[in-house]
């Protein structure tokens, strides 16, 4: 449920900020990586980073 709320907030906020502002950069970064975050949360066995590689 938290990811659904985050997506809702992201969709609403993304249209209200400019991509060049600090908040806008963070929001657009999250929007571009949201699918990776969802995959990580849903598959609990995945490592958070690939430093071992």
Buried (B, 14 or more C-beta within 10 A) or exposed (E): EEEEEBBEEBEEBBEEBEEEEEEBEEBBEBBEEBEEEEEBEEEEEEEEEEEEE
